[in-house]
Amino acid sequence: MTKSKTRSLDEDRQTLQTKIQEHKTNNQDTQGNRTVRSLRKRLKRIQRKVRSTNAREAKAAAKKAPAAES
């Protein structure tokens, strides 16, 4: 079996944002809507992953810079 192509976090974030916007325009009551809530939770999870990845990369770059100077 072949593995399916994984999407990047940015692609996931963009698709979730568009889905949430679509649900907001189509439905009046977005606060009580289960699908919108689950989409928002998935979006927040991806945003946390992106933030942690960026922080990890920044920390690694800061450690690399002094080593490269000496």
Residue frames as a rotation matrix with the C-alpha (Angstrom) as fourth column:
MET 1
0.579 0.816 0.000 0.00
0.816 -0.579 0.000 0.00
0.000 0.000 -1.000 0.00
THR 2
-0.357 -0.668 0.653 1.14
0.615 -0.694 -0.374 3.50
0.703 0.268 0.659 -0.70
LYS 3
-0.393 0.167 -0.904 1.07
0.793 -0.436 -0.426 6.22
-0.465 -0.884 0.039 1.88
SER 4
0.568 0.629 0.531 -1.14
0.794 -0.588 -0.153 9.15
0.216 0.508 -0.834 1.19
LYS 5
-0.364 -0.702 0.611 0.44
0.508 -0.700 -0.502 12.55
0.780 0.128 0.612 0.85
THR 6
-0.001 0.329 -0.944 0.31
0.975 -0.209 -0.074 14.46
-0.222 -0.921 -0.321 4.12
ARG 7
0.525 0.257 0.811 -0.77
0.492 -0.870 -0.043 18.06
0.695 0.421 -0.583 4.08
SER 8
-0.637 -0.767 0.083 1.25
0.417 -0.433 -0.799 20.77
0.648 -0.474 0.596 5.71
LEU 9
-0.445 0.442 -0.779 -0.02
0.823 -0.140 -0.550 22.53
-0.352 -0.886 -0.302 8.80
ASP 10
-0.779 0.135 -0.613 -0.60
-0.220 -0.973 0.066 25.72
-0.588 0.186 0.787 6.82
GLU 11
-0.785 0.518 -0.339 -2.78
-0.270 0.206 0.941 23.89
0.557 0.830 -0.022 4.31
ASP 12
-0.441 0.619 -0.650 -4.79
0.796 0.605 0.037 22.33
0.416 -0.501 -0.759 7.13
ARG 13
-0.588 0.159 -0.793 -5.17
0.511 -0.687 -0.517 25.70
-0.626 -0.709 0.323 8.83
GLN 14
-0.870 0.223 -0.440 -6.40
-0.448 -0.731 0.514 27.38
-0.207 0.645 0.736 5.65
THR 15
-0.645 0.661 -0.384 -8.94
0.044 0.533 0.845 24.67
0.763 0.528 -0.373 4.85
LEU 16
-0.392 0.497 -0.774 -10.30
0.916 0.289 -0.278 24.70
0.085 -0.818 -0.569 8.41
GLN 17
-0.721 0.102 -0.685 -10.62
0.153 -0.941 -0.301 28.48
-0.675 -0.322 0.663 8.36
THR 18
-0.829 0.437 -0.348 -12.57
-0.508 -0.329 0.796 28.37
0.233 0.837 0.495 5.10
LYS 19
-0.511 0.660 -0.550 -14.85
0.467 0.751 0.467 25.61
0.721 -0.018 -0.692 6.42
ILE 20
-0.489 0.305 -0.817 -15.58
0.793 -0.234 -0.562 27.63
-0.363 -0.923 -0.128 9.56
GLN 21
-0.822 0.168 -0.544 -16.37
-0.275 -0.954 0.121 30.71
-0.498 0.249 0.831 7.48
GLU 22
-0.747 0.571 -0.342 -18.72
-0.216 0.279 0.936 28.68
0.629 0.772 -0.085 5.29
HIS 23
-0.385 0.605 -0.697 -20.57
0.817 0.575 0.048 27.33
0.429 -0.551 -0.716 8.32
LYS 24
-0.642 0.111 -0.758 -20.82
0.473 -0.722 -0.506 30.82
-0.603 -0.683 0.411 9.81
THR 25
-0.845 0.316 -0.431 -22.40
-0.511 -0.716 0.476 32.24
-0.158 0.622 0.767 6.66
ASN 26
-0.606 0.618 -0.500 -24.79
-0.092 0.570 0.816 29.31
0.790 0.541 -0.289 6.19
ASN 27
-0.056 0.560 -0.827 -25.96
0.830 0.487 0.273 28.97
0.555 -0.671 -0.492 9.80
GLN 28
0.399 0.288 0.870 -27.38
-0.158 -0.913 0.375 31.59
0.903 -0.288 -0.319 12.12
ASP 29
0.847 -0.031 0.531 -26.58
-0.530 0.035 0.847 29.87
-0.045 -0.999 0.013 15.43
THR 30
0.334 -0.809 -0.483 -22.86
-0.250 0.418 -0.873 29.06
0.909 0.412 -0.063 15.34
GLN 31
-0.262 -0.442 0.858 -22.43
-0.928 -0.126 -0.349 28.95
0.263 -0.888 -0.377 19.12
GLY 32
0.164 0.425 0.890 -24.50
-0.721 0.668 -0.186 25.79
-0.673 -0.611 0.415 19.61
ASN 33
0.779 0.136 -0.612 -23.42
-0.593 0.478 -0.648 24.07
0.204 0.868 0.453 16.41
ARG 34
0.722 -0.482 0.496 -21.41
-0.022 0.701 0.713 20.91
-0.691 -0.526 0.495 17.07
THR 35
0.614 -0.506 0.605 -19.67
0.789 0.371 -0.490 20.86
0.024 0.778 0.627 13.70
VAL 36
0.613 -0.394 0.685 -18.44
-0.063 -0.889 -0.454 24.43
0.788 0.235 -0.569 14.03
ARG 37
0.754 -0.312 0.577 -17.21
-0.639 -0.146 0.756 23.69
-0.151 -0.939 -0.309 17.54
SER 38
0.666 -0.525 0.530 -15.27
0.365 0.849 0.382 20.63
-0.650 -0.061 0.757 16.40
LEU 39
0.587 -0.454 0.670 -13.79
0.664 -0.204 -0.719 22.57
0.463 0.867 0.182 13.47
ARG 40
0.688 -0.308 0.658 -12.71
-0.447 -0.893 0.050 25.34
0.572 -0.328 -0.752 15.83
LYS 41
0.763 -0.403 0.505 -11.10
-0.349 0.400 0.847 22.82
-0.543 -0.823 0.165 18.17
ARG 42
0.594 -0.551 0.586 -9.17
0.749 0.644 -0.154 21.27
-0.293 0.530 0.796 15.28
LEU 43
0.613 -0.335 0.715 -8.10
0.291 -0.746 -0.599 24.73
0.734 0.576 -0.360 14.13
LYS 44
0.752 -0.313 0.580 -6.85
-0.643 -0.540 0.544 25.64
0.143 -0.782 -0.607 17.61
ARG 45
0.735 -0.481 0.478 -4.93
0.140 0.798 0.586 22.34
-0.664 -0.364 0.654 17.81
ILE 46
0.509 -0.540 0.671 -3.19
0.840 0.140 -0.524 23.09
0.189 0.830 0.524 14.52
GLN 47
0.665 -0.252 0.703 -2.41
-0.142 -0.967 -0.212 26.65
0.733 0.041 -0.679 15.61
ARG 48
0.802 -0.394 0.449 -0.78
-0.468 0.052 0.882 25.28
-0.371 -0.917 -0.143 18.78
LYS 49
0.603 -0.584 0.544 1.32
0.625 0.770 0.133 22.91
-0.496 0.259 0.829 16.67
VAL 50
0.545 -0.376 0.749 2.43
0.573 -0.486 -0.660 25.75
0.612 0.789 -0.050 14.40
ARG 51
0.763 -0.235 0.602 3.36
-0.494 -0.813 0.309 27.95
0.417 -0.533 -0.736 17.36
SER 52
0.732 -0.500 0.463 5.37
-0.212 0.479 0.852 25.19
-0.648 -0.721 0.245 19.03
THR 53
0.560 -0.525 0.641 7.13
0.810 0.508 -0.292 24.31
-0.172 0.682 0.710 15.78
ASN 54
0.608 -0.307 0.733 8.08
0.201 -0.833 -0.516 27.96
0.768 0.461 -0.444 15.19
ALA 55
0.780 -0.312 0.542 9.35
-0.625 -0.416 0.661 28.29
0.019 -0.854 -0.520 18.75
ARG 56
0.696 -0.522 0.493 11.38
0.245 0.818 0.520 25.10
-0.675 -0.241 0.697 18.41
GLU 57
0.513 -0.491 0.704 12.93
0.818 0.032 -0.574 26.30
0.260 0.870 0.418 15.14
ALA 58
0.693 -0.237 0.681 13.74
-0.213 -0.970 -0.120 29.72
0.689 -0.061 -0.722 16.63
LYS 59
0.785 -0.405 0.469 15.42
-0.469 0.106 0.877 28.10
-0.404 -0.908 -0.107 19.63
ALA 60
0.581 -0.576 0.575 17.45
0.633 0.764 0.125 25.82
-0.511 0.291 0.809 17.37
ALA 61
0.559 -0.356 0.749 18.51
0.551 -0.515 -0.656 28.78
0.619 0.780 -0.092 15.20
ALA 62
0.784 -0.260 0.563 19.59
-0.521 -0.769 0.370 30.71
0.337 -0.584 -0.739 18.29
LYS 63
0.687 -0.549 0.476 21.74
-0.108 0.570 0.814 27.78
-0.719 -0.611 0.333 19.40
LYS 64
0.550 -0.458 0.698 23.27
0.820 0.455 -0.347 27.41
-0.158 0.763 0.626 15.92
ALA 65
0.842 -0.152 0.517 24.20
0.126 -0.877 -0.464 31.09
0.524 0.456 -0.719 15.52
PRO 66
0.685 -0.650 0.330 26.77
-0.682 -0.411 0.606 31.29
-0.258 -0.639 -0.724 18.36
ALA 67
0.418 -0.530 0.737 28.34
0.217 0.847 0.486 28.02
-0.882 -0.043 0.469 17.25
ALA 68
0.640 -0.133 0.757 28.75
0.767 0.041 -0.640 29.31
0.054 0.990 0.129 13.70
GLU 69
0.912 -0.269 0.311 30.43
-0.242 -0.962 -0.124 32.55
0.333 0.038 -0.942 14.89
SER 70
0.559 -0.733 0.388 33.23
-0.576 -0.007 0.818 30.84
-0.596 -0.681 -0.426 16.80
